[in-house]
């Protein structure tokens, strides 16, 4: 593990204590705030580009256009949150870094969450937003972290026009948490616990199956934390998938072209 990842994991052990405790509870869904709402874009983004806020039903959609843009490149970002929690302030750091590295105009989609909404509603919102972007973009990437990474992969499998690339941060591809390595690593993970994650995924998926093994577009993966997240991703990796690990780097538009 690199020094930066070691320090990140150490900081998470301190900052995520309450999250660990909540996710360890079998009644985790009962602890969710019914009025939870996505974090607003930080002021610094408005100083480095243009921020546009619109609505998709009763949820916001954010678009960030950096001052130094790459012509024709659009990126749709799906934030994580275990399928039950909205975008948080830390997700804007990912948006900022993606924009800086790629020059893409980034659309942040805040999708419907479980347990109030299920998979069909979530996927319909994501698909509709993607189709609108695909209609005008000459190049279109999709990025996501954790649960957002799983949604990004599912979108790539469904879309009539596949994304030109995926950028995945510790994607949660094993929604059923069936990988045996998870049980061995769970106690070492600084923030995640199986009971709460499994409850959220079950509420979201309903009667849907957990996994799909098919070929997807080229994907760049950056492991954020080397514990439970990586076990969740490894469980469904396919030999037909072109994965590339970024290590500690962000994707470069020139390198990924």
C-alpha positions, 0 to 999 in steps of 0.5 A: 500500500502506498503512503498516501493510501495508508494515510487515507485509510488512517484518517477514515478510521477516525472520521468514519467511526459513526458510519461503521457503527451504523452500517454494522446494525441489522436495522441500518435502514431505520437510521437513515434521515428521511430528509437526506439531500445531496451536498451543494457544490463548493464555492471554489467550483464556481471560481474555476468554471461554470456550475449549472443546477437543474432538476430531474423530477424532485432531485437536482442535476449538477453540471460543471464546465471547467474553464479549460474544457476539452471540446466535445468531451462529456462525462456523467458522474454517478456518486456512491452512497450504498444506494441509500445515501446521497452525494456528500461533500467529498464527492465534489473533490472527485468531480473537481479532480476529474475535470482538472485531469480530463477537461470534460464537462461533468454532469453529476446525476443524483439518482433516486435512493432506496429504500424509498425508491427501487432499482427500476426508478433509479435506472430509469432516471440514469438512463434518461439523463445518459440518453440526453447527453449521448444525443449531443456529445461526440465523446461520452465517458461515465464515472462512478465510485462505489455504488455509483461504479456499479450503476456506471457498469450497468449503464454501459451494459444497457445503453444503445450507445455505449460510453467511450470509457468508464472511470471507476473508483472502487466500484461495488460490483458484488451487490450480494457481497458473496465474495468469500474475501469480504468476510476476511477483510471486513474487520479491517475496512475503515468505513464499510460493514456488511449488514448495512450494505447488504440491507441497502442493496436488497432494498434497492434491488428487490427481486432483481438479480445481483450480478451480470458477467458481460463484456463492457467498454474499457474501464479505468479503476482507481482503488480508493481503499484496499480493503472491503471495496476491492473485494466487492469489485473483484468478485465480478471481474470478467476475463472479457473486460478491459480493466486498467488500474490507475493506482493513485492517478486520475485519468488523463484525457490524452492517456485514455483517448 
